[in-house]
Amino acid sequence: MTSLDELVRAHEISIRLSFFVAVFAVMALAEILAPRRRLVDAKLTRWANNLGLVAVNVVALRLLFPAAAVGMAIVVNEQGIGILPATGLPYWAKLVLAVGAMDMAIYLQHVMFHALPILWRLHRVHHADLDFDVTTGARFHTIEMIMSMVLKIALVALLGPPVAAVVAFEVLLNATAMFNHSNFRLPLALDRVLRLVVVTPDMHRIHHSVEIDEANANFGFNLPWWDRLFGTYRAQPRKSHEEMTIGINTFREPARCDRLPGMLSMPFAKNNAGYPIGRSKASG
């Protein structure tokens, strides 16, 4: 294990928490100073419930996976197992390849959660938010978060990435998720440049449209290249960003969509609305 890995391992929690708080504060302020859309639900109430779900998820994941993906990275590095250690590549190359491979895996996982109705039931909690802002980026059902962690741990076991790569990827993923879900108005010229290297708010907002073809586009959270590579990229929504409707057509009541009890119970509702990829009508 390199000195960088040891340093990251020793300060993992403080690194993650510092970046989360800093990025959240910056994007929350940016939304106030330059909002892209007018919100339809009470902001403070939504934030309290969205962040309440985040708190539930943090507790659940820490109880079930105390060491999480970083713990698996420590194990595989100590044992020297996995695809990347077998390549003999220099440390920096393994770092870059690991972050890229994990990001592509998150893209494919995201597509899968849209494609399979049983997984869509979980993922629609994220899409049912009536608004689109910095808290939406962390709003996922607890069961989806648990499944995502299991997949991430399995991927780390397969790849054998450096510990620093796993922490860097999770920090980047959390930071870019808050950035690209923010209700922040980027200058259009800057947006055109940024979306070549990172998913921007205007790019990802399309994915949260009630229009099915738009919701089944722009799956990337961090790197924008996978959508272009796999043919799921869409440049602009059918309507303007200010006029488009966010959420799911059949989940429009704040008590059902934006309050913690409704979010936790949403996967178990009879209506499986949201039209997974390849389906032209809702399934029960």
C-alpha positions in Angstrom: 0.0 0.0 0.0 1.5 3.4 -1.0 1.9 6.4 1.3 -1.0 8.1 -0.5 -3.3 5.1 0.2 -2.2 5.1 3.9 -2.9 8.9 4.2 -6.3 8.6 2.6 -7.1 5.5 4.8 -6.2 7.5 7.9 -8.3 10.5 7.0 -11.1 9.0 4.9 -14.1 10.2 7.0 -12.8 13.8 7.3 -12.0 13.9 3.6 -15.4 12.8 2.6 -17.3 14.9 5.1 -15.2 18.0 4.2 -15.9 17.7 0.5 -19.6 17.0 1.1 -20.1 20.0 3.3 -18.1 22.4 1.1 -19.7 21.4 -2.2 -23.2 21.4 -0.6 -22.7 24.9 0.8 -21.3 26.2 -2.5 -24.2 24.8 -4.6 -26.9 25.8 -2.1 -25.6 29.4 -2.2 -25.3 29.3 -6.0 -29.0 28.2 -6.2 -30.0 31.2 -4.2 -27.9 33.7 -6.2 -28.6 32.3 -9.7 -31.6 29.9 -9.7 -32.4 28.1 -13.0 -36.1 27.3 -12.2 -38.8 28.4 -9.8 -39.4 25.6 -7.2 -42.9 24.2 -6.9 -42.7 22.8 -3.3 -41.7 24.4 -0.1 -37.9 24.4 -0.1 -37.2 24.1 3.6 -39.7 21.3 4.0 -38.3 19.4 1.0 -34.8 19.8 2.2 -35.6 18.6 5.7 -37.2 15.4 4.2 -34.6 14.8 1.5 -31.8 15.2 4.0 -33.7 13.1 6.5 -33.6 10.3 4.0 -29.9 10.8 3.6 -29.5 10.5 7.4 -31.5 7.2 7.3 -29.2 5.9 4.5 -26.0 6.8 6.3 -27.0 5.0 9.4 -28.2 2.0 7.5 -25.1 1.7 5.4 -22.7 2.2 8.4 -24.6 -0.5 10.4 -24.6 -3.0 7.5 -21.2 -2.2 5.9 -18.9 -0.6 8.6 -15.9 -0.7 6.3 -17.9 -0.3 3.0 -16.0 -0.3 -0.3 -12.9 1.2 1.2 -12.6 -1.8 3.5 -12.7 -4.1 0.6 -10.1 -2.0 -1.2 -7.8 -2.4 1.9 -8.2 -6.2 1.8 -7.6 -6.7 -1.9 -4.5 -4.4 -1.7 -3.1 -6.3 1.2 -3.6 -9.6 -0.6 -2.6 -8.2 -4.1 -5.6 -9.6 -5.8 -7.8 -8.2 -8.6 -7.5 -7.2 -12.2 -5.5 -4.0 -11.8 -2.7 -5.4 -9.6 -2.2 -8.2 -12.2 -1.6 -5.6 -14.9 1.7 -4.4 -13.4 0.7 -0.8 -14.4 2.2 2.1 -12.5 0.2 3.4 -9.5 -1.1 6.5 -11.3 -2.4 4.5 -14.2 -4.3 2.1 -11.8 -5.7 5.1 -10.1 -7.1 6.6 -13.3 -8.4 3.3 -14.7 -10.1 2.4 -11.4 -12.0 5.8 -11.2 -13.0 5.5 -14.9 -14.1 1.9 -14.6 -16.2 2.6 -11.4 -17.8 5.5 -13.1 -18.8 3.4 -16.1 -20.2 0.8 -13.7 -22.4 3.4 -12.0 -23.7 4.5 -15.4 -24.6 0.9 -16.3 -26.1 0.4 -12.9 -28.2 3.5 -13.4 -29.5 2.2 -16.8 -30.3 -1.1 -15.1 -32.4 0.6 -12.4 -34.5 2.2 -15.2 -34.7 -1.0 -17.4 -36.0 -3.5 -14.8 -39.4 -2.7 -13.3 -38.6 -4.1 -9.9 -35.5 -1.9 -9.7 -37.4 1.1 -11.0 -39.7 0.8 -8.0 -36.7 1.7 -5.9 -35.2 4.3 -8.2 -38.4 6.2 -8.8 -37.9 7.7 -5.3 -35.1 9.7 -6.8 -37.1 10.8 -9.8 -40.4 11.6 -7.9 -38.9 14.7 -6.4 -41.1 17.5 -7.6 -38.2 19.8 -7.8 -34.6 19.5 -8.9 -31.9 20.9 -6.6 -28.8 20.1 -4.7 -30.7 17.8 -2.2 -32.1 15.7 -5.1 -28.6 14.4 -5.8 -28.5 12.5 -2.5 -32.1 11.4 -2.4 -32.2 7.6 -3.0 -34.3 4.9 -1.3 -32.4 3.0 1.4 -32.8 -0.4 -0.3 -31.3 1.1 -3.5 -28.4 2.4 -1.6 -27.8 -1.0 0.0 -27.9 -2.7 -3.4 -25.5 -0.1 -4.8 -23.1 -0.7 -2.0 -23.1 -4.4 -2.6 -22.4 -3.9 -6.3 -19.6 -1.4 -5.5 -17.9 -3.8 -3.0 -18.1 -6.6 -5.6 -16.6 -4.3 -8.2 -13.8 -3.3 -5.9 -13.1 -7.0 -5.2 -12.9 -7.6 -8.9 -10.7 -4.6 -9.9 -8.4 -4.5 -6.9 -8.1 -0.7 -7.1 -5.9 1.5 -4.9 -7.6 2.7 -1.7 -7.1 6.3 -2.8 -9.0 5.5 -6.1 -12.1 4.3 -4.2 -12.2 7.3 -1.9 -11.5 9.7 -4.8 -14.3 8.1 -6.8 -16.8 8.4 -4.0 -15.8 12.0 -3.3 -16.1 12.9 -7.0 -19.4 11.1 -7.4 -21.0 12.9 -4.4 -19.6 16.2 -5.5 -20.7 16.0 -9.1 -24.1 14.6 -8.1 -24.7 17.7 -6.0 -23.4 19.9 -8.8 -25.4 18.4 -11.6 -28.6 18.2 -9.6 -28.4 21.8 -8.5 -30.9 24.4 -9.5 -28.1 26.7 -10.7 -28.1 28.7 -13.9 -24.8 28.2 -15.7 -24.0 30.5 -18.6 -24.8 28.6 -21.7 -21.4 29.0 -23.2 -19.8 27.6 -20.1 -22.2 24.8 -20.0 -21.3 23.8 -23.6 -17.7 23.5 -22.6 -18.1 21.9 -19.2 -20.4 19.1 -20.5 -17.5 17.8 -22.5 -15.8 16.7 -19.3 -18.5 16.6 -16.6 -22.2 16.2 -16.4 -23.8 19.7 -16.0 -27.1 20.6 -14.3 -28.7 21.4 -17.7 -27.6 18.0 -19.1 -28.8 16.0 -16.1 -32.0 17.9 -15.6 -33.4 16.4 -18.8 -33.1 13.0 -17.1 -35.6 14.1 -14.5 -38.3 15.1 -17.0 -41.8 13.6 -16.8 -41.3 12.8 -20.5 -40.3 9.2 -20.8 -37.9 9.6 -23.7 -36.1 12.4 -21.8 -36.0 10.5 -18.5 -34.4 7.6 -20.4 -31.5 9.8 -21.5 -28.4 11.3 -19.8 -27.8 8.7 -17.2 -24.3 9.8 -16.3 -23.6 11.3 -12.8 -20.0 12.2 -13.1 -18.4 11.7 -16.5 -20.5 12.6 -19.6 -18.8 10.3 -22.0 -20.8 7.1 -21.4 -24.0 8.7 -22.6 -22.4 9.7 -25.9 -20.6 6.3 -26.2 -23.8 4.2 -25.6 -26.2 6.5 -27.5 -28.2 7.8 -24.5 -27.1 11.4 -24.8 -29.7 14.2 -25.3 -28.6 17.8 -25.6 -31.8 19.6 -24.7 -35.3 18.9 -23.4 -38.3 19.2 -25.7 -39.5 22.2 -23.7 -37.2 24.8 -22.2 -35.5 24.1 -18.9 -37.8 26.6 -17.2 -41.0 25.1 -18.6 -40.3 21.4 -18.5 -42.0 19.4 -15.7 -39.8 17.6 -13.2 -40.8 14.3 -11.6 -43.2 11.4 -12.5 -46.6 12.1 -13.9 -48.4 9.8 -11.5 -46.6 11.0 -8.4 -47.5 14.6 -7.9 -48.7 15.1 -4.3 -46.0 16.6 -2.0 -47.1 14.3 0.9 -46.5 11.3 -1.3 -43.4 12.5 -3.2 -41.4 14.9 -0.9 -42.1 13.7 2.6 -40.0 11.0 4.3 -42.8 8.5 5.0 -44.0 8.7 1.4 -40.5 8.3 0.0 -39.8 5.2 2.2 -43.1 3.6 1.2 -43.0 4.5 -2.5 -41.4 1.3 -3.8 -44.3 -0.7 -2.3 -47.1 1.3 -4.0 -49.2 -0.7 -6.4 -48.6 1.7 -9.3 -45.2 1.0 -11.0 -45.3 4.3 -12.9 -42.3 5.7 -14.7 -42.2 3.5 -17.8 -38.9 1.6 -17.7 -36.8 1.6 -20.8 -38.4 -0.3 -23.7 -41.9 -0.2 -22.2 -44.7 2.0 -23.6 -47.1 1.7 -20.7 -47.1 1.5 -17.0 -47.1 -1.9 -15.3 -48.9 -2.7 -12.1 
